[in-house]
Amino acid sequence: MFRGIFTTKAIMPWLLVGAIACVLAVPRFYWMLHGNYNAIMVIFLVMMLLPFLLLNTYGRRQIGLTKPGSWLRMLVAIALGCLGAFFVHALGVALYGETSPLHWYNAVKATITQRGNAIEMVRATPSLFLIFTLPAMTLSPLGEEFFFRGIFHETLVEGFNMRTALLADAAAFGLTHIAHYGLVLHSGTFTVLFPSVVWWVAQMAGAALLFSFARAYTGTLWGAVLCHAGFNATMMWCIFFALG
C-alpha cells in the first residue's frame, strides 16, 4: 500500500498516519484561531497530494481512488450530503435559533462577513454563489476525503479492523473541526463554547460516518468526495440564504 520506507516493519503505518493527522491539525487550528482562513486551503492541498506521495498504485486503488461503478449511486451520495448539512442547520435552529452566534453555521458566516460584504453580494446576485462556494465544494472535500476516508481509514482497517477505523476516523474528523467552531481565541484567552461544541463535534463525527457510508455505497472514494461536496454546498446555501 505504502511506498518505499513506509513498508518496513520498523514503521507502523497507522502511527505514521496518526502523526501526519496531528501535524496537519496544528497549523489548521493556528490559522483558524488567528483568522487566517485562506491559509487553510494549503492544508487541503497537502491532503490531496498525500495519496500520490505516500502510496503506490495498489495503495491508491485500495483507498478507493477508482472509477465509479454507478452514477446513480453517486447522485444518491450527493443527495445524502445535502440532507446531512440541512439536518445540522435545522438542529442549530431548533436548539439556538436562526440568529444565535451559537448556531454552528453562524460561526462560519461570521468568518465570511469579516472578509467583506460577500453575503449581501450573493443575495443580490445569486449567480455569484458558485464563485464564493467553489473552494468549499472542491478543495475541502477532495483533501479531507483523500486523507480521512482514504489513507487514514484504510490504514486503520489494515492495522486493526473496520469498526475501529470507522470510529477513529469519525472521532478525528469531529475533533479536527473544533478548529472551525467551539474554540475561540480573544485577547490571548481561549474560550470553549460548551456545550454547543459537543453538539458540533458529534455532528461532524456523524458527517464522517455519512461520508464513509457514501464511499462504501458507491464503491469508490469519489462517492465520499461528492457526498462531502453536497454537504458543504448545502451548508453554504444555508449560510448565504437561510440564516437571518
TARAWO-V806082 format. One line per field, one symbol per residue. ss: DSSP state (h for helix, s for strand, l for the rest). psi: psi as a letter, one per 40 degrees, with the letter a starting at -180 (. if undefined). burial: + if it has 24 or more other C-alpha atoms within 12 Angstrom, else -. A space follows every 50 residues. Layout:
BEGIN
ss = ???
psi = ???
burial = ???
END
This chain:
BEGIN
ss = lslhhhhlllllhhhhhhhhhhhhhhhhhhhhhlllhhhhhhhhhhhhhh hhhhslhhhhhhllllllllhhhhhhhhhhhhhhhhhhhhhhhhhhllll lllhhhhhhhhhhllllhhhhhhhlhhhhhhhhhhhhhhhhhhhhhhhhh hhhhhhhhhllhhhhhhhhhhhhhhhhhhlllssssllsssslllhhhhh hhhhhhhhhhhhhhhhhhllhhhhhhhhhhhhhhhhhhhhhhll
psi = diibdeeieehhdddddddddddddddddddddeegdddddddddddddd ddddiaddddddeegiiidhdddddddddddddddddddddddddeideh eehdddddddddddeafdddddddgdeeddddedddecddddddddcdec dddddddddcidddddddddddddddedddhdhhhhfehhhhgheddddd dddddddddddddddddeeiddddddddddddddddddddddi.
burial = ++----------++-+++-++--++-++++-++-+-+--++-++++++-+ ++-++---+++++++--+----+++++++++++++++++--++----+-- ++++++++++++-----++--+------+--++-++++++++++++++++ +++++++-------++++++++++++++++++++--------+--++-++ +++++++++++++++++++++++++++++++++++++++++-+-
END
